[in-house]
């Protein structure tokens, strides 16, 4: 059908504008990812330094409290001996007898009272599990680099690494797609157009879109696209970064390799990239289908069927079932998965070439 419409060239329809979009998009994504990762590592180091200071402060307070308790115990024991011993001695009266009796008790009957009390003999009560958790919570809140009131959430260093990597990937995807989204709309309309439908090419498509709806016409389908990019880039970058870090940590801790030796080679980077891209594409693909339908409806005589993302999804499921949300998934695998793997390989190669991470 595609070949009949425009020959073999039809399979490369929209490739030029796709290259203009994809190159800067990946550059922005990886730049934001690298910056956010460095920022996260810096914040973790700052939180560790704060925790170290706070733990030292708590330790000093505990030692001071134990010292005060020891001195209080010594004083009470001294007073008890000074009042009880004279009563036990018959015929001992007056202040001198009390003093003599106290001195003799120190020398004879109570040798432990004249020996120094060790910190281990502290009578400070042991902390309960609830008190330990409360103390750890207080330290976590005070050490957090987050500004109030978000510091009550605790330290970001306690967040699972997979969640951190997925969040960084999602933010990187949002930044890149937010900047370049108008090119995505134009590219999609070029791809779905028929031969000679737009004789002026990309320029005519952009001109017609602007005359029809102004600037907002270039942001048709923006919401499902941004939701999809959060899921897609979050999973893709999150799974890739987490797998890469796990493999490197295993090699450094178990196999005792150095950092540069533990790094993944190009083949391993490609395999990990393909795996993360496959999972991300599968989960986010329904949103990609919905976005495409919203972008292309109402153009050049095409009917406008959907009022929004939810309406589009409901009508598609009602008319053709859930499988309609995965139309074209296999073809998307053949294109996007190898492309993502190549992108990761080239990125890691360029990073090793330009930046010394060792």
C-alpha positions as CSV (number, residue, x, y, z in Angstrom):
1,X,0.0,0.0,0.0
2,X,2.8,2.4,0.9
3,X,4.8,1.4,-2.2
4,X,1.8,1.8,-4.4
5,X,1.2,5.3,-3.1
6,X,4.7,6.6,-3.7
7,X,7.2,3.9,-4.6
8,X,10.1,2.9,-2.5
9,X,10.7,6.6,-1.6
10,X,7.5,6.5,0.4
11,X,9.2,4.4,3.0
12,X,11.6,7.4,3.7
13,X,8.8,9.9,3.8
14,X,9.5,12.4,6.6
15,X,13.1,11.2,7.2
16,X,14.7,14.6,6.7
17,X,12.6,16.4,9.3
18,X,12.9,13.3,11.6
19,X,16.7,13.6,11.4
20,X,16.5,17.3,12.2
21,X,14.4,16.4,15.2
22,X,16.0,13.2,16.5
23,X,19.6,14.5,16.6
24,X,18.9,17.6,18.8
25,X,16.4,15.6,20.9
26,X,18.9,12.9,21.9
27,X,21.6,15.5,22.5
28,X,19.2,17.4,24.9
29,X,18.1,14.2,26.6
30,X,21.6,12.9,27.3
31,X,22.8,16.4,28.3
32,X,20.0,16.9,30.8
33,X,20.5,13.3,32.0
34,X,24.2,13.8,32.6
35,X,23.6,17.2,34.4
36,X,20.8,15.8,36.7
37,X,22.9,12.7,37.5
38,X,25.9,14.9,38.5
39,X,23.5,17.1,40.5
40,X,22.1,14.1,42.3
41,X,25.5,12.7,43.2
42,X,26.6,16.1,44.6
43,X,23.4,16.2,46.7
44,X,24.0,12.7,48.0
45,X,27.6,13.7,49.1
46,X,26.3,16.8,50.8
47,X,23.7,14.7,52.7
48,X,26.3,12.2,53.7
49,X,28.5,15.0,55.1
50,X,25.5,16.5,57.0
51,X,24.6,13.0,58.4
52,X,28.1,12.5,59.6
53,X,28.1,15.8,61.5
54,X,24.7,15.1,63.0
55,X,25.7,11.6,64.1
56,X,28.8,13.0,65.8
57,X,26.6,15.6,67.6
58,X,24.2,12.9,68.8
59,X,27.1,10.8,70.0
60,X,28.5,13.7,72.0
61,X,25.1,14.4,73.5
62,X,24.8,10.7,74.5
63,X,28.2,10.7,76.1
64,X,27.5,13.9,78.0
65,X,24.2,12.5,79.2
66,X,25.9,9.2,80.3
67,X,28.6,11.2,82.2
68,X,25.9,13.2,84.0
69,X,24.0,10.1,84.9
70,X,27.2,8.5,86.3
71,X,28.0,11.5,88.5
72,X,24.4,11.6,89.7
73,X,24.6,7.9,90.7
74,X,27.9,8.5,92.5
75,X,26.5,11.4,94.4
76,X,23.4,9.4,95.5
77,X,25.5,6.4,96.5
78,X,27.8,8.6,98.5
79,X,24.8,10.2,100.3
80,X,23.3,6.8,101.0
81,X,26.5,5.5,102.6
82,X,27.0,8.7,104.6
83,X,23.6,8.4,106.2
84,X,23.2,4.7,106.7
85,X,26.6,3.6,107.9
86,X,26.7,5.8,111.1
87,X,23.3,4.4,112.2
88,X,24.7,0.9,112.0
89,X,27.6,1.7,114.3
90,X,26.5,1.7,118.0
91,X,27.7,4.6,120.1
92,X,28.8,6.7,117.2
93,X,27.5,10.2,117.6
94,X,28.3,13.6,116.2
95,X,29.7,14.8,113.0
96,X,33.2,13.3,113.5
97,X,31.7,9.8,113.9
98,X,29.8,10.2,110.6
99,X,33.0,11.3,108.8
100,X,35.0,8.5,110.3
101,X,32.4,5.9,109.5
102,X,32.2,7.2,105.9
103,X,36.0,7.1,105.4
104,X,36.2,3.6,106.9
105,X,33.4,2.4,104.6
106,X,35.3,3.7,101.6
107,X,38.5,1.9,102.7
108,X,37.0,-1.4,103.8
109,X,33.5,-2.2,102.8
110,X,32.9,-0.3,99.6
111,X,36.0,-0.3,97.4
112,X,34.0,0.2,94.2
113,X,32.9,3.6,95.2
114,X,36.5,5.0,95.1
115,X,37.1,3.5,91.7
116,X,36.3,5.5,88.6
117,X,33.0,4.5,86.8
118,X,33.6,3.4,83.2
119,X,31.3,4.7,80.4
120,X,30.1,1.1,79.9
121,X,28.6,1.2,83.4
122,X,26.3,4.0,82.4
123,X,22.8,3.8,83.8
124,X,21.4,5.6,80.8
125,X,18.4,3.6,79.7
126,X,18.7,1.8,76.3
127,X,16.7,3.4,73.4
128,X,13.7,1.5,72.3
129,X,13.1,0.6,68.6
130,X,10.6,3.5,68.3
131,X,13.1,5.9,69.8
132,X,15.8,4.7,67.4
133,X,13.4,5.2,64.4
134,X,12.5,8.7,65.7
135,X,16.1,9.6,66.0
136,X,16.9,8.3,62.5
137,X,13.9,10.2,61.2
138,X,15.1,13.4,62.8
139,X,18.6,13.0,61.4
140,X,17.2,12.3,57.9
141,X,15.0,15.4,58.0
142,X,17.7,17.7,59.3
143,X,20.3,16.3,56.8
144,X,18.0,16.6,53.8
145,X,19.1,19.1,51.1
146,X,15.4,19.7,50.2
147,X,13.9,23.0,51.2
148,X,11.1,23.3,53.7
149,X,8.5,21.8,53.8
150,X,9.8,19.1,51.4
151,X,12.7,18.3,53.8
152,X,10.2,16.3,55.8
153,X,10.2,13.7,53.0
154,X,13.8,12.9,54.2
155,X,17.0,12.4,52.3
156,X,17.0,11.8,48.6
157,X,19.9,9.4,49.1
158,X,17.3,7.0,50.7
159,X,15.2,6.9,47.5
160,X,15.7,3.6,45.5
161,X,18.2,4.1,42.6
162,X,15.8,2.8,40.0
163,X,13.3,5.4,41.0
164,X,16.0,8.1,40.8
165,X,17.1,7.0,37.4
166,X,13.5,6.8,36.0
167,X,12.8,10.3,37.4
168,X,16.0,11.7,35.7
169,X,15.0,10.0,32.4
170,X,11.5,11.4,32.6
171,X,12.7,14.9,33.3
172,X,15.2,14.7,30.4
173,X,12.5,13.5,28.1
174,X,10.1,16.3,29.1
175,X,12.8,18.9,28.5
176,X,13.7,17.7,25.1
177,X,10.2,17.0,23.9
178,X,8.8,20.2,25.2
179,X,11.3,22.2,23.1
180,X,11.0,20.1,19.9
181,X,7.4,19.1,19.9
182,X,6.2,21.2,16.9
183,X,8.7,19.3,14.7
184,X,7.0,16.1,15.9
185,X,3.6,17.3,14.7
186,X,5.0,18.3,11.3
187,X,6.9,15.0,11.0
188,X,3.8,12.9,11.8
189,X,1.7,14.8,9.2
190,X,4.4,14.3,6.6
191,X,4.5,10.5,7.3
192,X,0.8,10.0,7.1
193,X,0.2,12.2,4.0
194,X,-0.4,10.8,0.6
195,X,1.8,11.4,-2.4
196,X,1.3,14.9,-3.8
197,X,-1.0,15.8,-1.0
198,X,1.3,18.6,0.0
199,X,3.2,19.7,-3.1
200,X,5.2,22.2,-1.1
201,X,6.5,19.6,1.3
202,X,7.3,20.5,4.9
203,X,7.0,24.2,4.3
204,X,3.5,23.8,3.0
205,X,2.5,21.6,5.9
206,X,3.7,24.1,8.4
207,X,2.0,27.0,6.5
208,X,-1.3,25.2,6.3
209,X,-1.2,24.2,9.9
210,X,-0.4,27.8,11.0
211,X,-3.2,29.3,8.9
212,X,-5.7,26.7,10.3
213,X,-5.0,27.0,14.0
214,X,-2.1,29.3,14.7
215,X,0.7,28.3,16.9
216,X,-1.5,26.0,19.0
217,X,-2.0,23.8,15.9
218,X,1.6,22.7,16.3
219,X,0.8,21.4,19.8
220,X,-2.1,19.2,18.9
221,X,-1.8,16.0,21.0
222,X,0.7,17.6,23.4
223,X,-0.8,16.1,26.6
224,X,-0.8,12.4,25.6
225,X,2.7,12.9,24.1
226,X,4.1,14.4,27.3
227,X,2.5,11.6,29.4
228,X,3.9,9.1,26.9
229,X,7.4,10.6,26.9
230,X,7.5,10.5,30.8
231,X,6.7,6.8,30.7
232,X,8.9,6.0,27.7
233,X,12.0,8.1,28.6
234,X,11.6,7.3,32.3
235,X,11.6,3.6,31.8
236,X,14.2,3.6,29.0
237,X,16.7,5.7,30.8
238,X,15.9,4.4,34.2
239,X,16.3,0.7,33.2
240,X,19.4,1.4,31.2
241,X,21.2,3.4,33.9
242,X,20.2,1.0,36.7
243,X,21.3,-2.1,34.7
244,X,24.6,-0.4,33.8
245,X,25.3,0.6,37.4
246,X,24.4,-2.8,38.7
247,X,26.7,-4.6,36.3
248,X,29.6,-2.2,37.1
249,X,29.0,-2.5,40.9
250,X,29.0,-6.3,40.6
251,X,32.3,-6.3,38.7
252,X,34.0,-3.8,41.0
253,X,32.8,-5.4,44.3
254,X,32.8,-9.1,43.4
255,X,35.4,-9.4,40.7
256,X,37.5,-6.5,42.1
257,X,37.8,-4.7,38.8
258,X,38.7,-1.1,38.5
259,X,36.1,1.4,37.3
260,X,37.4,1.6,33.7
261,X,37.7,-2.2,33.5
262,X,34.2,-2.7,34.8
263,X,32.6,-0.4,32.2
264,X,30.3,-2.1,29.6
265,X,31.7,-2.7,26.2
266,X,29.8,-1.6,23.0
267,X,28.1,-5.0,22.6
268,X,26.9,-5.0,26.2
269,X,25.7,-1.4,26.0
270,X,23.7,-2.4,22.8
271,X,22.1,-5.3,24.5
272,X,21.1,-3.4,27.6
273,X,19.9,-0.5,25.5
274,X,17.7,-2.9,23.4
275,X,16.2,-4.4,26.5
276,X,15.4,-1.1,28.1
277,X,14.0,0.3,24.9
278,X,11.8,-2.8,24.3
279,X,10.2,-2.5,27.7
280,X,9.7,1.2,27.4
281,X,8.2,1.0,23.9
282,X,5.8,-1.8,25.0
283,X,4.5,0.1,28.0
284,X,4.2,3.6,26.4
285,X,3.1,2.6,22.8
286,X,-0.7,3.1,23.4
287,X,-0.1,6.7,24.2
288,X,2.0,7.0,21.0
289,X,-1.0,5.7,19.0
290,X,-3.4,8.1,20.7
291,X,-1.0,11.0,20.1
292,X,-0.7,10.2,16.3
293,X,-4.5,10.0,15.9
294,X,-4.9,13.4,17.6
295,X,-2.1,15.0,15.6
296,X,-3.5,13.9,12.2
297,X,-7.3,14.3,12.6
298,X,-8.9,17.2,10.8
299,X,-6.1,17.6,8.3
300,X,-6.9,17.8,4.5
301,X,-10.4,16.5,4.8
302,X,-9.8,13.9,7.5
303,X,-12.6,13.7,10.0
304,X,-12.2,15.1,13.5
305,X,-13.4,12.2,15.6
306,X,-11.8,12.8,19.0
307,X,-12.2,15.6,21.5
308,X,-9.2,14.6,23.6
309,X,-6.9,11.9,24.9
310,X,-9.4,10.0,27.0
311,X,-12.1,10.3,24.4
312,X,-9.8,8.9,21.7
313,X,-8.8,5.9,23.9
314,X,-12.4,5.1,24.9
315,X,-13.6,5.1,21.2
316,X,-10.7,3.0,20.0
317,X,-11.3,0.4,22.6
318,X,-15.0,0.4,22.0
319,X,-14.7,0.1,18.2
320,X,-11.7,-2.2,17.8
321,X,-10.8,-3.5,21.2
322,X,-7.7,-3.1,23.3
323,X,-5.5,-4.5,20.6
324,X,-6.1,-1.3,18.5
325,X,-3.9,0.6,21.0
326,X,-1.0,-1.6,19.9
327,X,-1.5,-1.2,16.1
328,X,1.9,-1.1,14.4
329,X,3.9,-2.2,17.5
330,X,5.9,-4.8,15.6
331,X,7.0,-2.2,13.0
332,X,7.8,0.2,15.8
333,X,10.1,-2.5,17.4
334,X,12.0,-2.9,14.1
335,X,12.6,0.8,14.0
336,X,12.9,2.2,17.5
337,X,14.7,-0.7,19.4
338,X,17.8,-0.9,17.1
339,X,17.8,3.0,16.9
340,X,17.9,3.3,20.7
341,X,20.6,0.6,21.0
342,X,22.8,2.5,18.4
343,X,22.1,5.8,20.2
344,X,23.3,4.4,23.6
345,X,26.4,2.8,21.9
346,X,27.4,6.1,20.2
347,X,26.7,8.1,23.4
348,X,28.9,5.9,25.6
349,X,31.6,5.9,23.0
350,X,31.6,9.6,22.6
351,X,31.5,10.1,26.4
352,X,34.6,7.9,26.9
353,X,36.3,9.8,24.0
354,X,35.5,13.3,25.3
355,X,35.1,13.0,29.1
356,X,37.4,11.2,31.5
357,X,35.1,9.6,34.0
358,X,37.9,7.5,35.6
